[in-house]
Amino acid sequence: MGNFISNQRIETMQDEENAKWTERGVLMDVTIKKKAGKTTIETAKAHPSWVNRTPKGTYSPEGYPLYLYQTYILEDFIEGGKYRSQLDEDTKERIDTAYKEMNEHVGLKW
Protein backbone atom coordinates (compact mmCIF):
# COMPACT_ATOMS: atom_id res chain seq x y z
CA MET A 1 0.00 0.00 0.00
CA GLY A 2 1.36 3.37 -0.86
CA ASN A 3 4.22 4.39 -3.08
CA PHE A 4 6.86 1.91 -4.12
CA ILE A 5 8.32 4.29 -6.67
CA SER A 6 7.61 7.96 -6.36
CA ASN A 7 9.24 11.01 -7.84
CA GLN A 8 7.28 13.11 -5.38
CA ARG A 9 9.60 14.11 -2.55
CA ILE A 10 9.10 16.14 0.60
CA GLU A 11 11.51 18.68 -0.87
CA THR A 12 9.48 19.19 -4.02
CA MET A 13 6.08 19.22 -2.30
CA GLN A 14 6.78 21.46 0.69
CA ASP A 15 3.58 23.42 0.22
CA GLU A 16 1.43 20.27 0.35
CA GLU A 17 0.01 19.41 3.76
CA ASN A 18 0.56 15.66 3.34
CA ALA A 19 3.88 15.77 1.47
CA LYS A 20 5.65 13.41 3.88
CA TRP A 21 3.38 10.51 2.90
CA THR A 22 4.45 10.59 -0.76
CA GLU A 23 7.72 8.77 0.02
CA ARG A 24 6.20 6.26 2.39
CA GLY A 25 4.23 3.08 2.16
CA VAL A 26 3.65 -0.21 3.91
CA LEU A 27 4.11 -3.85 2.92
CA MET A 28 1.69 -6.22 4.60
CA ASP A 29 2.61 -9.74 5.72
CA VAL A 30 -0.71 -11.53 6.16
CA THR A 31 -1.38 -15.17 7.09
CA ILE A 32 -4.78 -16.36 5.89
CA LYS A 33 -6.22 -19.66 7.09
CA LYS A 34 -9.05 -21.58 5.52
CA LYS A 35 -10.60 -24.42 7.46
CA ALA A 36 -13.98 -26.10 7.08
CA GLY A 37 -15.13 -23.51 4.56
CA LYS A 38 -14.29 -20.59 6.85
CA THR A 39 -11.54 -18.11 5.97
CA THR A 40 -9.83 -16.11 8.70
CA ILE A 41 -6.88 -13.78 8.98
CA GLU A 42 -4.55 -15.44 11.45
CA THR A 43 -1.84 -12.77 11.60
CA ALA A 44 -1.08 -9.44 10.01
CA LYS A 45 2.14 -7.46 10.27
CA ALA A 46 2.84 -4.07 8.73
CA HIS A 47 6.33 -3.37 7.36
CA PRO A 48 6.73 0.38 6.81
CA SER A 49 8.65 1.31 3.67
CA TRP A 50 10.32 4.42 2.28
CA VAL A 51 11.45 5.32 -1.24
CA ASN A 52 15.03 6.54 -1.52
CA ARG A 53 16.06 8.64 -4.52
CA THR A 54 19.73 9.02 -5.42
CA PRO A 55 21.00 11.09 -8.37
CA LYS A 56 22.74 8.96 -11.00
CA GLY A 57 24.83 11.89 -12.17
CA THR A 58 23.55 11.48 -15.73
CA TYR A 59 20.82 13.15 -17.73
CA SER A 60 18.05 12.13 -20.12
CA PRO A 61 18.28 13.18 -23.78
CA GLU A 62 15.92 16.02 -22.84
CA GLY A 63 18.32 17.24 -20.13
CA TYR A 64 16.45 16.00 -17.04
CA PRO A 65 18.50 14.48 -14.20
CA LEU A 66 18.17 10.71 -13.82
CA TYR A 67 17.77 8.98 -10.46
CA LEU A 68 18.11 5.55 -8.87
CA TYR A 69 14.99 4.65 -6.85
CA GLN A 70 15.12 2.05 -4.09
CA THR A 71 12.32 0.96 -1.77
CA TYR A 72 13.61 0.31 1.75
CA ILE A 73 11.86 -1.94 4.25
CA LEU A 74 12.48 0.26 7.25
CA GLU A 75 13.13 -2.49 9.82
CA ASP A 76 16.43 -3.05 8.00
CA PHE A 77 17.47 0.61 8.32
CA ILE A 78 16.32 1.74 11.78
CA GLU A 79 18.57 1.50 14.86
CA GLY A 80 19.76 -2.12 15.06
CA GLY A 81 18.84 -2.82 11.42
CA LYS A 82 21.28 -4.76 9.26
CA TYR A 83 21.83 -1.87 6.81
CA ARG A 84 21.81 1.05 9.27
CA SER A 85 25.56 1.67 8.93
CA GLN A 86 25.19 2.33 5.18
CA LEU A 87 23.16 5.51 5.76
CA ASP A 88 24.28 9.10 6.22
CA GLU A 89 22.99 10.98 9.27
CA ASP A 90 20.29 12.91 7.38
CA THR A 91 18.86 9.71 5.88
CA LYS A 92 18.94 7.97 9.27
CA GLU A 93 16.88 10.78 10.77
CA ARG A 94 14.43 10.73 7.88
CA ILE A 95 14.02 6.96 8.07
CA ASP A 96 13.57 6.98 11.86
CA THR A 97 10.84 9.60 11.53
CA ALA A 98 9.13 7.73 8.69
CA TYR A 99 9.22 4.46 10.64
CA LYS A 100 7.73 6.01 13.78
CA GLU A 101 5.02 7.93 11.94
CA MET A 102 4.04 5.02 9.68
CA ASN A 103 3.63 2.70 12.68
CA GLU A 104 1.49 5.31 14.43
CA HIS A 105 -0.56 5.86 11.26
CA VAL A 106 -1.18 2.18 10.54
CA GLY A 107 -1.83 1.34 14.21
CA LEU A 108 -2.03 -2.39 13.52
CA LYS A 109 -2.13 -4.34 16.78
CA TRP A 110 -2.79 -8.08 16.66
C-alpha positions in Angstrom: 0.0 0.0 0.0 1.4 3.4 -0.9 4.2 4.4 -3.1 6.9 1.9 -4.1 8.3 4.3 -6.7 7.6 8.0 -6.4 9.2 11.0 -7.8 7.3 13.1 -5.4 9.6 14.1 -2.6 9.1 16.1 0.6 11.5 18.7 -0.9 9.5 19.2 -4.0 6.1 19.2 -2.3 6.8 21.5 0.7 3.6 23.4 0.2 1.4 20.3 0.4 0.0 19.4 3.8 0.6 15.7 3.3 3.9 15.8 1.5 5.6 13.4 3.9 3.4 10.5 2.9 4.5 10.6 -0.8 7.7 8.8 0.0 6.2 6.3 2.4 4.2 3.1 2.2 3.6 -0.2 3.9 4.1 -3.8 2.9 1.7 -6.2 4.6 2.6 -9.7 5.7 -0.7 -11.5 6.2 -1.4 -15.2 7.1 -4.8 -16.4 5.9 -6.2 -19.7 7.1 -9.1 -21.6 5.5 -10.6 -24.4 7.5 -14.0 -26.1 7.1 -15.1 -23.5 4.6 -14.3 -20.6 6.8 -11.5 -18.1 6.0 -9.8 -16.1 8.7 -6.9 -13.8 9.0 -4.5 -15.4 11.4 -1.8 -12.8 11.6 -1.1 -9.4 10.0 2.1 -7.5 10.3 2.8 -4.1 8.7 6.3 -3.4 7.4 6.7 0.4 6.8 8.7 1.3 3.7 10.3 4.4 2.3 11.4 5.3 -1.2 15.0 6.5 -1.5 16.1 8.6 -4.5 19.7 9.0 -5.4 21.0 11.1 -8.4 22.7 9.0 -11.0 24.8 11.9 -12.2 23.5 11.5 -15.7 20.8 13.2 -17.7 18.0 12.1 -20.1 18.3 13.2 -23.8 15.9 16.0 -22.8 18.3 17.2 -20.1 16.4 16.0 -17.0 18.5 14.5 -14.2 18.2 10.7 -13.8 17.8 9.0 -10.5 18.1 5.6 -8.9 15.0 4.7 -6.9 15.1 2.0 -4.1 12.3 1.0 -1.8 13.6 0.3 1.8 11.9 -1.9 4.2 12.5 0.3 7.2 13.1 -2.5 9.8 16.4 -3.1 8.0 17.5 0.6 8.3 16.3 1.7 11.8 18.6 1.5 14.9 19.8 -2.1 15.1 18.8 -2.8 11.4 21.3 -4.8 9.3 21.8 -1.9 6.8 21.8 1.1 9.3 25.6 1.7 8.9 25.2 2.3 5.2 23.2 5.5 5.8 24.3 9.1 6.2 23.0 11.0 9.3 20.3 12.9 7.4 18.9 9.7 5.9 18.9 8.0 9.3 16.9 10.8 10.8 14.4 10.7 7.9 14.0 7.0 8.1 13.6 7.0 11.9 10.8 9.6 11.5 9.1 7.7 8.7 9.2 4.5 10.6 7.7 6.0 13.8 5.0 7.9 11.9 4.0 5.0 9.7 3.6 2.7 12.7 1.5 5.3 14.4 -0.6 5.9 11.3 -1.2 2.2 10.5 -1.8 1.3 14.2 -2.0 -2.4 13.5 -2.1 -4.3 16.8 -2.8 -8.1 16.7 
